[in-house]
Amino acid sequence: MELLSLENFRFIDRDKAGANAYLDFNGRKIHAEFNFYLQGKQCLSIRLGRHDKEVETELLEAFIRENHTWIRKMVEPDIIRIRQERLDKMMQASQEI
């Protein structure tokens, strides 16, 4: 199993983000939702959300466990980006008042 891409990285809650993960599984492209638990600019934990039924939940959870470190490093720029976007929206809203 190989991670092809993470798309639509976005906030779900105050310190929780989600992304659509696309993985190569035996030559097929499968979709899974990854949930990221955040603190500041760091990702503390990654959990599996909804996913294609073609692949077992245990396999995807094992993939996350085995690749947790580099996935966390990979999403660091996205965390910074979405936090900045949220800050910009708050600043813009406060200026409109």
PALO-190884 format. One line per field, with one value per atom (N, C-alpha, C): residue number from 1; chain; atom name; x, y, z. Coordinates in steps of 0.1 Angstrom, whole numbers, plus 5000, padded with zeros to 4 digits. Example, Ala and Ser with C-alpha at 12.3 -4.5 7.8 and 13.67 -1.06 7.14 Angstrom:
2
kedren: 1,1,1,2,2,2 $
lumro: A,A,A,A,A,A $
lumse: N,CA,C,N,CA,C $
X: 5132,5123,5132,5128,5137,5129 $
Y: 4943,4955,4967,4978,4989,5000 $
Z: 5078,5078,5078,5071,5071,5079 $
! end
This chain:
97
kedren: 1,1,1,2,2,2,3,3,3,4,4,4,5,5,5,6,6,6,7,7,7,8,8,8,9,9,9,10,10,10,11,11,11,12,12,12,13,13,13,14,14,14,15,15,15,16,16,16,17,17,17,18,18,18,19,19,19,20,20,20,21,21,21,22,22,22,23,23,23,24,24,24,25,25,25,26,26,26,27,27,27,28,28,28,29,29,29,30,30,30,31,31,31,32,32,32,33,33,33,34,34,34,35,35,35,36,36,36,37,37,37,38,38,38,39,39,39,40,40,40,41,41,41,42,42,42,43,43,43,44,44,44,45,45,45,46,46,46,47,47,47,48,48,48,49,49,49,50,50,50,51,51,51,52,52,52,53,53,53,54,54,54,55,55,55,56,56,56,57,57,57,58,58,58,59,59,59,60,60,60,61,61,61,62,62,62,63,63,63,64,64,64,65,65,65,66,66,66,67,67,67,68,68,68,69,69,69,70,70,70,71,71,71,72,72,72,73,73,73,74,74,74,75,75,75,76,76,76,77,77,77,78,78,78,79,79,79,80,80,80,81,81,81,82,82,82,83,83,83,84,84,84,85,85,85,86,86,86,87,87,87,88,88,88,89,89,89,90,90,90,91,91,91,92,92,92,93,93,93,94,94,94,95,95,95,96,96,96,97,97,97 $
lumro: A,A,A,A,A,A,A,A,A,A,A,A,A,A,A,A,A,A,A,A,A,A,A,A,A,A,A,A,A,A,A,A,A,A,A,A,A,A,A,A,A,A,A,A,A,A,A,A,A,A,A,A,A,A,A,A,A,A,A,A,A,A,A,A,A,A,A,A,A,A,A,A,A,A,A,A,A,A,A,A,A,A,A,A,A,A,A,A,A,A,A,A,A,A,A,A,A,A,A,A,A,A,A,A,A,A,A,A,A,A,A,A,A,A,A,A,A,A,A,A,A,A,A,A,A,A,A,A,A,A,A,A,A,A,A,A,A,A,A,A,A,A,A,A,A,A,A,A,A,A,A,A,A,A,A,A,A,A,A,A,A,A,A,A,A,A,A,A,A,A,A,A,A,A,A,A,A,A,A,A,A,A,A,A,A,A,A,A,A,A,A,A,A,A,A,A,A,A,A,A,A,A,A,A,A,A,A,A,A,A,A,A,A,A,A,A,A,A,A,A,A,A,A,A,A,A,A,A,A,A,A,A,A,A,A,A,A,A,A,A,A,A,A,A,A,A,A,A,A,A,A,A,A,A,A,A,A,A,A,A,A,A,A,A,A,A,A,A,A,A,A,A,A,A,A,A,A,A,A,A,A,A,A,A,A,A,A,A,A,A,A $
lumse: N,CA,C,N,CA,C,N,CA,C,N,CA,C,N,CA,C,N,CA,C,N,CA,C,N,CA,C,N,CA,C,N,CA,C,N,CA,C,N,CA,C,N,CA,C,N,CA,C,N,CA,C,N,CA,C,N,CA,C,N,CA,C,N,CA,C,N,CA,C,N,CA,C,N,CA,C,N,CA,C,N,CA,C,N,CA,C,N,CA,C,N,CA,C,N,CA,C,N,CA,C,N,CA,C,N,CA,C,N,CA,C,N,CA,C,N,CA,C,N,CA,C,N,CA,C,N,CA,C,N,CA,C,N,CA,C,N,CA,C,N,CA,C,N,CA,C,N,CA,C,N,CA,C,N,CA,C,N,CA,C,N,CA,C,N,CA,C,N,CA,C,N,CA,C,N,CA,C,N,CA,C,N,CA,C,N,CA,C,N,CA,C,N,CA,C,N,CA,C,N,CA,C,N,CA,C,N,CA,C,N,CA,C,N,CA,C,N,CA,C,N,CA,C,N,CA,C,N,CA,C,N,CA,C,N,CA,C,N,CA,C,N,CA,C,N,CA,C,N,CA,C,N,CA,C,N,CA,C,N,CA,C,N,CA,C,N,CA,C,N,CA,C,N,CA,C,N,CA,C,N,CA,C,N,CA,C,N,CA,C,N,CA,C,N,CA,C,N,CA,C,N,CA,C,N,CA,C,N,CA,C,N,CA,C,N,CA,C,N,CA,C,N,CA,C,N,CA,C,N,CA,C,N,CA,C,N,CA,C $
X: 5008,5000,5009,5005,5013,5003,5007,4999,5002,4991,4993,4991,4981,4979,4970,4971,4962,4956,4943,4936,4925,4922,4911,4914,4926,4930,4922,4914,4905,4903,4898,4894,4880,4879,4866,4861,4870,4867,4878,4878,4888,4902,4905,4918,4918,4909,4908,4907,4915,4914,4912,4907,4904,4910,4913,4918,4913,4912,4909,4922,4924,4937,4934,4942,4941,4953,4951,4962,4961,4973,4974,4973,4963,4962,4960,4971,4971,4968,4973,4971,4958,4950,4937,4938,4932,4932,4920,4923,4912,4912,4901,4898,4897,4902,4900,4900,4893,4893,4903,4912,4922,4918,4917,4914,4927,4930,4943,4939,4945,4943,4955,4952,4962,4964,4976,4979,4990,4986,4995,4998,5010,5015,5018,5015,5018,5006,5008,4998,5001,4992,4995,4991,4980,4975,4968,4968,4961,4951,4939,4929,4922,4918,4911,4896,4891,4877,4870,4861,4854,4864,4861,4870,4863,4869,4863,4863,4853,4851,4860,4867,4875,4887,4891,4902,4898,4904,4900,4905,4897,4900,4913,4916,4929,4941,4940,4951,4954,4943,4945,4950,4945,4950,4965,4969,4983,4992,4986,4994,4996,4986,4988,4998,4997,5007,5021,5023,5037,5042,5034,5038,5035,5031,5026,5036,5049,5059,5060,5062,5064,5051,5039,5026,5025,5028,5028,5037,5049,5058,5053,5046,5041,5030,5021,5010,5013,5025,5029,5026,5030,5027,5012,5004,4990,4984,4989,4984,4986,4998,5002,4993,4990,4982,4967,4961,4947,4946,4956,4955,4956,4964,4966,4953,4947,4934,4923,4923,4913,4915,4928,4931,4928,4931,4927,4912,4904,4890,4885,4891,4886,4890,4902,4906,4897,4894,4885,4871,4866,4853,4853,4864,4864,4865,4871,4872,4859,4850,4837,4828,4830,4821,4822 $
Y: 4988,5000,5012,5022,5034,5046,5057,5069,5077,5079,5087,5102,5106,5120,5122,5134,5139,5152,5152,5163,5169,5181,5188,5188,5192,5193,5205,5202,5213,5210,5221,5220,5213,5204,5198,5203,5206,5212,5221,5226,5236,5231,5219,5213,5199,5198,5185,5189,5182,5185,5171,5172,5160,5162,5151,5151,5138,5139,5128,5122,5109,5102,5092,5092,5083,5074,5061,5051,5041,5036,5025,5012,5004,4991,4980,4973,4962,4967,4979,4984,4992,4993,5000,5013,5023,5036,5036,5036,5036,5049,5052,5065,5062,5070,5069,5084,5086,5098,5097,5106,5106,5118,5116,5127,5130,5142,5147,5155,5151,5158,5167,5180,5190,5198,5202,5212,5221,5234,5244,5240,5239,5236,5221,5213,5199,5190,5179,5168,5158,5156,5147,5133,5132,5118,5118,5106,5104,5092,5094,5083,5081,5069,5066,5069,5075,5078,5068,5073,5065,5061,5049,5044,5035,5032,5023,5009,5002,4988,4978,4981,4972,4967,4976,4973,4972,4963,4961,4973,4976,4987,4984,4972,4969,4972,4969,4972,4987,4995,5010,5015,5010,5014,5010,4999,4994,5004,5008,5017,5030,5035,5048,5046,5035,5033,5032,5025,5023,5036,5045,5057,5070,5069,5080,5092,5089,5099,5108,5101,5110,5116,5110,5117,5129,5129,5141,5152,5148,5158,5164,5155,5159,5169,5168,5177,5190,5191,5203,5216,5217,5229,5232,5221,5223,5228,5223,5228,5243,5247,5262,5269,5264,5271,5272,5262,5263,5271,5271,5280,5295,5298,5311,5315,5306,5310,5313,5305,5308,5321,5324,5337,5349,5347,5358,5360,5349,5351,5358,5355,5361,5376,5379,5393,5401,5395,5401,5403,5394,5395,5406,5407,5418,5432,5433,5446,5450,5441,5444,5449,5447,5451,5466 $
Z: 5000,5000,5000,4992,4990,4990,4997,4997,4984,4977,4964,4966,4974,4977,4989,4994,5005,4999,4998,4992,5001,4999,5007,5022,5025,5040,5045,5056,5061,5076,5082,5096,5097,5106,5109,5122,5131,5145,5148,5160,5165,5163,5168,5167,5160,5151,5143,5128,5120,5106,5099,5087,5079,5065,5058,5045,5037,5025,5016,5012,5016,5013,5001,4992,4980,4981,4981,4982,4971,4968,4958,4966,4963,4970,4959,4958,4947,4933,4930,4917,4915,4926,4926,4934,4930,4937,4947,4960,4970,4977,4983,4991,5005,5014,5028,5034,5044,5052,5063,5064,5076,5084,5097,5107,5115,5116,5122,5134,5146,5158,5160,5162,5161,5175,5177,5187,5182,5181,5175,5161,5157,5144,5142,5152,5152,5151,5145,5144,5155,5164,5176,5172,5164,5162,5148,5142,5130,5131,5128,5129,5115,5113,5101,5102,5092,5091,5081,5073,5063,5052,5046,5036,5027,5015,5006,5012,5009,5016,5009,4998,4991,5000,5009,5018,5033,5040,5054,5063,5072,5082,5088,5092,5099,5091,5078,5069,5068,5067,5067,5080,5091,5104,5106,5101,5102,5093,5081,5073,5080,5087,5094,5105,5113,5124,5118,5107,5102,5096,5091,5084,5091,5104,5112,5112,5114,5115,5102,5091,5079,5074,5077,5073,5082,5095,5103,5098,5093,5088,5074,5067,5054,5055,5065,5067,5074,5080,5087,5079,5067,5059,5057,5056,5055,5068,5079,5092,5093,5090,5090,5081,5069,5059,5064,5069,5073,5085,5094,5106,5102,5092,5087,5080,5072,5065,5075,5086,5096,5103,5106,5112,5103,5090,5080,5080,5080,5080,5092,5104,5116,5116,5111,5110,5100,5089,5079,5085,5092,5098,5109,5116,5127,5121,5109,5102,5096,5093,5087,5097,5110,5120,5123 $
! end
